[in-house]
Amino acid sequence: MSLPATIQCGAALVVFEGARRVRSLHTASASLVLWPDADEADDVSRRLDRGQPILVILGGPQADAALLTERYVQAPPGLAAAVRSTARDMTGTPVPALDWLPAELRERGLRFLHSSAEHARRMPGLLCQSLYLDERDPVTPHVRFAHRIDQRQPTEHDLVRVVEYAFGAGTPGVRA
């Protein structure tokens, strides 16, 4: 069972960038797709237009989803083009980072990911934070990026607290 690519946390949409975006469908035409589908992409666009909070949690500069080769056979052509083998029975599928965001937000997120990864790389492990949060952008303060260094799955309580911190108590639907 795979974890969802998004969860609703108060008024904020929390998106887990990386391998969680690959999901299985059991239809005749495809068995694997990437989040977001067309409806989900429309929802993200509406949220961006309305200024609704979106927290994007980045897992690392290179996100691969490990898939059994037999599951990959019926993947859509766009996803199949990105495949590279990593083991004899597994296929590592690179997940294109932040390709679902408008170009300026994607670039901002990738810059943050690079700088936070570099900062974490230079720090002794015991001094590293579990999660790095970008600075609030004056143009799009409703979109924040977080880079998760600790690969343990965050609890719902942790996510609620991060959303409250990232967007503040003044954000509609976000508790104080």
ABEGO torsion letter per residue (X at the ends): XBBBABBBBEABBBBBBEAAABBBBBBAABABBBOBBAAAAAAAAAAAAAGBBBBBBBAEABBBBBBBAAAAAABBAAAAAABBBABAABBBBBBBBGAABBAAAAAAAAAAAAAAAAAAAABBAAABBABBBBBBBAABAABBBBBBABABBBBAAAAAAAAAAAAEAABBGBBX
